[in-house]
């Protein structure tokens, strides 16, 4: 592909620099019929869909185990399959795994594969699965899904038949299907090491061509186990700037543009030139309080900050209204979410009283932010003004886009934070246990850890849900995440594009589901 064929993307659209917004959300890392973005009609076979994503420059790879950016994942899911993937509510749905069953202790799981074949006609077997997982877990490599696969004892796990695997776990894990659905846990053929010249997967599309940082073309795989795609071909076009993606869509050089901002959506929604698709509850928006240091080591101060926030003002101002208010808990609309807790609203009088009792009447605190993600700097300014009404002085400090996420993990006391979609169980285990490696709030409580382990040892889902609710009630009362909103993820398509799922948070199965899309 060259610039002459895609003049609307412009030279800047092909810069090697990664889109910070895409990287930030992707790094904070099902089934059902598709719903058309516009009134549908009868699905039609044929045609090539061109989809514009922010990319990763000349270093891009089709190795699915290295997928980090949204463009990487969209390409990976077109070429490869996982054993499971996440539904719109972030519960695990079977994919290459036809079924799974545990022993009574929940520390051994038998997984049975469905009958599926790779693009070269060879069947997907237990050996391919074990090879893929062992490759991901290689201590010498930095594959994205490595931490998610940690509960599995891969030395003890074994094939019990051509299409059956016994996974031996290091401890009881009731939510083991979430491991099978983990971000980046794709199944590749046994002994596969080369992915950029002629990758072979079991996904709905087969490889045609790849130019890192520019374009990738895949063709329909007629023998896909979940049915052949309607499209003849899908071409992934790299355009790092949102303006380049919008202009390409308006100019007819692409039919699908990923990651548009709310201002763009408002300008074009309902005008007929392009269709706007809003994927609700795709990104948690929060302020993160470090609970192990002053002033937030006092839970009265944390509660005061919960009450300072005017969440609707933050959604309207920082997200341009493209989202909904949060309630200081992750995962609104997801499986196990504690939806019955009362919606918290601003109460400046009570906030001032709590601060007075905590001896923090004239509190001054630094809020770290950065332009690393959409709305961060705007949210910081809005919250600073809200806090002033409660007698709190907030000094907004804008940090580097390049080092922000590592800087705020251990440093500072208060920062802007966001997260993409993941199961609530994964959020708890990765961010809120004493040993969690991404514990940005420094929430460390042995009794809380014990509740998580209790939930993982319960076979009954209703009993697990009750334990997760107890954990969330504790976080709601005294946690370190002030979750003020959930942002829409916005996609633009040509009016001819049908079958784009509208109830699929980014990173779930039905997001970027090009095998179910068609051109009218």
C-alpha positions in Angstrom: 0.0 0.0 0.0 1.3 3.5 -0.7 0.3 7.1 0.1 -1.2 7.6 -3.4 -3.7 4.9 -2.9 -4.7 6.4 0.5 -4.2 10.1 0.1 -6.8 10.9 2.8 -4.6 9.3 5.5 -1.7 11.6 4.7 1.9 11.1 5.6 1.4 11.8 9.3 -1.1 8.9 9.4 1.7 6.5 8.9 4.1 7.7 11.5 5.8 5.0 13.6 4.8 6.7 16.9 2.2 4.7 18.8 -1.1 6.4 19.6 -0.8 7.0 23.3 -4.6 6.7 23.8 -4.7 3.3 22.2 -1.7 2.1 24.1 -2.9 3.3 27.4 -6.2 1.5 27.3 -4.9 -1.6 25.7 -2.1 -1.9 28.3 -4.4 -1.8 31.2 -5.3 -4.9 29.9 -19.2 -13.0 23.3 -21.2 -14.8 21.6 -24.6 -13.8 20.5 -25.9 -12.4 17.2 -24.4 -9.2 15.9 -26.5 -6.0 16.0 -26.2 -3.7 13.0 -24.8 -0.2 13.6 -27.5 1.0 11.3 -30.8 -0.6 10.1 -29.5 -3.8 8.7 -31.2 -5.7 5.9 -30.1 -9.1 4.8 -26.5 -10.0 5.4 -24.6 -9.9 2.0 -21.5 -11.8 1.1 -18.4 -10.3 -0.5 -16.2 -7.2 -0.6 -13.2 -5.9 1.1 -13.5 -3.9 4.3 -10.7 -1.4 5.1 -10.4 -0.7 8.8 -8.1 2.2 10.1 -6.4 1.7 13.5 -3.6 3.5 15.4 -0.6 1.3 15.0 2.9 0.5 16.4 5.2 1.6 13.6 7.9 -0.5 11.8 8.2 -2.8 14.9 4.7 -4.2 14.4 4.4 -8.0 14.4 1.6 -10.5 13.8 2.9 -12.7 16.7 -0.4 -12.9 18.7 1.4 -13.4 22.0 2.9 -9.9 21.6 -0.4 -8.1 21.0 -0.5 -5.0 23.0 -2.3 -2.3 21.0 -5.8 -2.4 19.7 -4.5 -2.8 16.2 -2.5 -5.9 17.3 -5.5 -7.5 18.9 -7.8 -6.8 16.0 -5.3 -8.5 13.6 -4.7 -11.4 16.1 -8.4 -12.2 16.6 -8.9 -12.3 12.8 -6.0 -14.8 12.3 -6.2 -16.8 15.6 -8.6 -18.1 18.2 -8.4 -18.4 22.0 -9.9 -21.2 24.1 -12.4 -18.7 25.5 -13.2 -15.0 25.2 -15.2 -12.4 27.1 -18.8 -11.7 26.6 -20.3 -8.2 26.8 -20.6 -8.7 30.6 -17.0 -9.9 30.8 -18.0 -13.5 31.6 -16.0 -16.3 29.8 -17.6 -17.8 26.7 -16.3 -21.0 25.0 -14.4 -20.6 21.7 -11.9 -23.3 20.8 -12.8 -24.9 24.1 -16.1 -26.7 23.6 -16.5 -27.2 27.4 -14.6 -27.2 30.7 -15.1 -29.1 33.9 -13.3 -29.0 37.3 -12.7 -31.5 40.0 -14.2 -30.9 43.5 -11.2 -29.0 44.7 -11.2 -26.6 41.7 -7.5 -27.3 41.2 -7.7 -29.5 38.2 -9.7 -28.6 35.1 -10.5 -30.8 32.1 -10.9 -28.8 28.9 -12.3 -30.4 25.7 -11.6 -28.8 22.4 -14.1 -28.5 19.7 -13.3 -29.8 16.2 -11.5 -27.0 14.5 -8.7 -26.8 12.0 -5.8 -24.4 11.3 -5.6 -22.7 7.9 -3.3 -25.4 6.6 -6.0 -28.0 7.3 -4.3 -29.6 10.4 -6.6 -30.1 13.4 -6.3 -28.0 16.5 -5.1 -30.4 19.2 -4.2 -30.5 22.9 -0.5 -30.4 21.9 -1.0 -27.1 20.1 -2.7 -25.7 23.3 0.0 -26.8 25.6 2.7 -25.5 23.3 1.0 -22.1 23.0 0.6 -21.8 26.8 4.2 -22.9 27.5 5.5 -20.5 24.9 3.6 -17.6 26.6 4.9 -18.7 30.0 8.6 -18.8 28.9 10.5 -16.9 31.6 12.9 -15.5 28.9 10.0 -13.8 27.1 7.7 -10.9 27.9 4.5 -12.2 26.5 1.4 -10.3 27.6 -0.7 -13.2 28.9 2.1 -14.6 31.1 0.7 -13.2 34.3 -2.8 -14.4 33.5 -1.5 -18.0 33.0 0.4 -18.0 36.3 -2.2 -20.2 38.2 -1.4 -23.1 35.8 1.3 -25.6 36.6 2.2 -26.2 33.0 4.8 -28.9 33.8 2.1 -31.0 35.4 -0.6 -30.2 32.9 -1.0 -32.8 30.1 -2.9 -33.9 27.1 -5.4 -36.7 28.0 -6.5 -37.2 24.3 -6.1 -35.5 21.0 -8.7 -32.9 21.9 -8.6 -33.0 25.7 -6.3 -31.4 28.2 -6.0 -31.7 32.0 -4.8 -28.4 33.5 -3.3 -28.8 36.9 -3.5 -25.6 38.9 -1.2 -24.3 41.7 -4.3 -23.5 43.9 -8.1 -23.7 43.7 -9.3 -21.3 40.9 -13.1 -21.1 40.5 -12.7 -18.5 37.7 -10.3 -20.6 35.7 -12.3 -19.9 32.5 -11.2 -16.3 32.8 -7.6 -17.6 32.4 -8.6 -19.3 29.1 -10.1 -16.0 27.9 -7.0 -14.0 29.0 -5.9 -11.1 26.8 -3.2 -12.5 24.4 -3.7 -16.2 25.2 -4.1 -17.2 21.6 -3.6 -20.8 20.3 -0.9 -21.3 17.7 0.3 -24.5 15.9 2.8 -26.6 17.8 6.4 -25.4 17.3 5.3 -22.2 15.5 7.9 -19.4 15.9 7.6 -17.2 12.7 4.4 -15.1 12.4 5.2 -12.2 10.1 5.8 -13.9 6.7 3.0 -16.6 6.6 1.3 -17.0 10.0 -1.0 -20.0 10.3 -3.9 -19.7 12.8 -7.4 -21.1 13.2 -9.2 -17.8 13.0 -11.9 -16.6 10.6 -9.4 -15.0 8.2 -6.2 -16.3 6.6 -3.0 -14.4 5.9 -2.4 -12.6 2.5 0.1 -9.8 3.2 1.7 -7.7 6.0 3.6 -4.4 5.9 4.5 -3.4 9.5 3.2 0.0 10.4 1.2 0.3 7.2 -1.2 -2.5 6.2 -2.2 -6.1 6.7 -4.6 -8.0 4.3 -6.4 -11.2 5.3 -8.8 -13.3 3.3 -11.9 -15.3 4.3 -11.2 -18.7 5.8 -14.1 -20.8 4.4 -13.6 -23.7 6.8 -13.7 -21.7 10.1 -15.4 -23.7 12.8 -17.7 -20.8 13.7 -18.7 -20.2 10.0 -17.0 -18.4 7.2 -17.0 -14.6 7.3 -19.2 -12.7 5.0 -16.4 -10.4 3.8 -14.0 -11.6 1.1 -11.2 -9.7 2.7 -10.3 -7.4 5.6 -7.5 -4.8 5.3 -6.1 -3.2 8.4 -4.8 0.3 7.6 -2.5 2.1 10.0 -3.4 5.8 10.7 -2.1 7.0 14.0 -3.9 10.4 14.2 -7.6 10.5 14.8 -7.9 13.3 12.2 -6.4 11.0 9.6 -8.8 8.1 10.4 -11.8 10.5 10.2 -10.6 12.0 6.9 -10.0 8.6 5.4 -13.5 7.5 6.5 -15.1 10.7 5.1 -13.1 10.4 1.8 -14.0 6.8 1.2 -10.5 5.3 1.7 -11.7 3.2 4.6 -15.0 2.0 5.8 -14.2 1.5 9.6 -12.3 4.0 11.8 -11.4 2.9 15.3 -11.1 5.2 18.3 -12.8 8.5 17.6 -13.1 11.3 20.1 -16.4 12.5 21.5 -16.2 15.9 19.7 -15.9 14.1 16.4 -18.8 11.8 17.3 -21.0 14.8 18.1 -20.1 16.6 14.9 -21.2 13.7 12.7 -23.8 11.6 14.6 -27.1 11.5 12.9 -26.0 13.5 9.8 -25.8 10.5 7.4 -22.2 10.7 6.3 -20.8 8.2 8.8 -22.3 6.0 11.4 -21.2 6.4 15.0 -21.0 3.3 17.2 -20.7 3.8 21.0 -19.3 0.8 23.0 -20.6 1.6 26.5 -18.6 0.8 29.7 -15.4 0.3 27.8 -13.0 2.3 30.1 -13.1 3.0 33.8 -12.2 6.6 34.6 -10.9 7.2 38.1 -8.7 9.1 40.6 -6.3 6.8 42.4 -5.6 7.5 46.1 -2.5 5.8 47.7 -3.9 4.2 50.8 -0.5 3.6 52.4 0.6 7.2 52.8 -0.7 10.5 54.1 -3.2 12.0 53.6 -5.0 8.9 52.2 -3.9 6.5 54.8 -6.9 7.9 56.8 -10.1 6.4 55.4 -12.0 9.5 56.5 -10.0 11.5 54.0 -10.7 9.0 51.3 -14.4 9.1 52.0 -14.3 12.9 51.9 -12.8 12.8 48.4 -15.5 10.4 47.3 -18.0 13.1 48.4 -16.1 16.0 46.8 -16.6 14.5 43.3 -19.4 15.7 41.1 -19.4 12.8 38.8 -21.8 14.1 36.2 -19.7 17.3 35.9 -16.6 15.2 35.3 -18.4 13.0 32.6 -19.7 16.1 30.9 -16.5 18.0 31.0 -13.7 15.5 30.7 -15.5 13.0 28.5 -17.7 15.5 26.6 -20.7 13.6 27.9 -19.6 10.4 26.1 -20.0 8.0 29.1 -21.9 7.5 32.3 -21.2 8.2 36.0 -19.3 5.7 38.1 -19.9 4.7 41.7 -16.3 4.1 43.0 -16.3 0.5 41.8 -14.8 -1.1 38.7 -16.9 -3.0 36.1 -20.3 -1.3 35.8 -22.5 -3.7 33.9 -20.1 -6.6 34.2 -20.7 -10.0 35.8 -20.6 -9.8 39.7 -20.9 -5.9 39.7 -22.4 -4.7 43.0 -25.2 -2.7 41.3 -27.4 -2.4 44.5 -25.1 0.0 46.3 -26.6 3.6 46.4 -25.2 6.0 43.8 -22.8 8.3 45.5 -23.3 12.1 44.9 -21.5 15.2 45.8 -21.9 16.2 49.5 -19.4 19.1 50.3 -20.8 19.7 53.8 -20.1 16.1 54.9 -16.8 16.1 53.1 -15.7 19.2 55.1 -16.8 17.5 58.3 -14.9 14.3 57.6 -11.7 16.3 56.8 -12.1 18.3 60.0 -12.4 15.1 62.0 -9.3 13.8 60.3 -7.4 17.0 61.1 -7.1 17.8 57.4 -9.2 21.0 57.2 -6.8 22.9 55.0 -5.5 19.9 53.1 -3.1 20.5 50.2 -2.4 17.6 47.8 -0.7 17.1 44.4 -2.7 15.4 41.7 -0.6 13.7 39.0 -2.0 13.7 35.5 -0.8 13.6 31.9 -2.0 13.9 28.3 -1.4 10.1 28.1 -5.2 9.4 27.9 -8.2 11.4 26.6 -9.8 13.5 29.3 -7.0 13.1 31.9 -5.9 16.8 32.1 -9.5 18.0 31.8 -10.6 15.8 34.7 -7.7 17.0 36.8 -8.7 20.6 36.3 -12.4 20.0 37.0 -11.7 18.0 40.2 -9.3 20.7 41.4 -12.1 23.2 41.2 -14.6 20.9 42.9 -12.1 20.2 45.8 -11.6 24.0 46.3 -15.3 24.2 47.3 -14.5 21.8 50.2 -11.5 23.8 51.3 -9.0 21.4 49.7 -6.1 22.8 47.6 -5.1 20.5 44.7 -1.9 21.2 42.8 -2.2 19.6 39.3 1.1 18.2 38.1 1.3 17.2 34.4 3.8 14.4 33.8 5.4 12.8 30.8 3.2 10.7 28.5 6.1 8.3 28.0 6.7 7.4 31.6 3.3 8.2 33.3 2.0 4.7 34.0 5.3 3.6 35.6 5.7 6.9 37.5 2.3 6.7 39.1 2.3 3.0 40.1 4.5 3.6 43.1 5.0 7.4 43.2 2.8 10.3 44.3 -0.3 10.2 46.4 -3.2 11.0 44.0 -3.4 10.5 40.2 -5.6 10.2 37.2 -6.2 6.5 36.2 -8.1 4.5 33.7 -8.6 0.8 32.8 -10.0 -1.1 29.9 -12.4 -4.0 30.2 -11.6 -7.1 32.2 -13.5 -9.4 34.5 -14.1 -8.0 38.0 -12.3 -11.0 39.4 -9.2 -10.1 37.3 -9.4 -6.4 38.5 -9.5 -7.7 42.1 -6.6 -10.1 41.7 -4.3 -7.9 39.6 -4.8 -4.6 41.4 -6.2 -5.1 44.9 -4.4 -8.0 46.5 -1.3 -7.6 48.8 0.9 -9.2 46.2 -0.6 -7.7 43.1 2.0 -6.2 40.8 -0.2 -3.3 39.5 -1.6 -2.3 42.9 -1.7 1.4 42.2 -3.8 2.3 45.3 -1.5 0.2 47.6 -4.6 -1.5 49.0 -3.1 -4.2 51.2 -5.3 -6.1 53.6 -4.9 -9.7 54.5 -8.6 -10.2 55.3 -9.4 -8.8 51.9 -6.9 -11.3 50.3 -8.6 -14.1 52.3 -12.0 -13.2 50.8 -10.6 -13.5 47.3 -9.1 -16.9 48.0 -12.4 -17.9 49.6 -14.3 -16.9 46.4 -11.9 -18.9 44.3 -12.5 -22.0 46.3 -16.3 -21.9 46.0 -17.9 -24.0 43.3 -21.3 -22.4 43.6 -21.5 -19.2 41.6 -24.1 -17.5 43.8 -21.9 -18.1 46.8 -18.9 -16.6 44.9 -21.1 -13.6 43.9 -21.9 -13.0 47.6 -18.2 -12.9 48.5 -17.4 -10.6 45.6 -20.2 -8.3 46.8 -18.6 -8.2 50.3 -15.3 -7.2 48.8 -16.9 -4.5 46.7 -18.8 -3.1 49.6 -15.5 -2.7 51.5 -14.0 -0.9 48.5 -17.0 1.3 48.1 -16.7 2.3 51.8 -13.0 2.8 52.1 -11.1 1.8 48.9 -8.6 3.9 47.0 -10.3 4.1 43.6 -12.5 7.1 43.2 -14.3 5.8 40.0 -16.1 8.8 38.6 -17.1 7.5 35.2 -17.1 4.9 32.4 -16.2 6.2 29.0 -17.8 5.1 25.7 -15.4 3.7 23.1 -16.3 5.3 19.8 -16.1 3.8 16.3 -17.0 5.4 13.0 -18.2 3.4 10.0 -19.4 4.1 6.5 -23.2 3.8 6.1 -22.6 0.6 4.1 -21.1 -1.3 7.0 -23.5 -3.6 8.8 -23.3 -6.1 11.6 -21.1 -4.1 14.0 -21.9 -5.2 17.5 -22.9 -2.3 19.7 -22.9 -4.1 23.1 -19.2 -5.0 23.2 -16.8 -3.1 25.4 -13.3 -2.8 23.9 -11.3 -6.0 24.2 -14.3 -8.3 24.4 -15.1 -11.0 21.8 -17.5 -9.0 19.8 -15.4 -5.9 19.6 -13.6 -5.7 16.2 -15.5 -8.8 15.2 -14.9 -8.5 11.5 -16.1 -12.1 10.7 -19.6 -11.0 11.6 -19.6 -7.7 9.6 -20.9 -7.2 6.0 -21.0 -4.5 3.4 -24.5 -3.5 2.2 
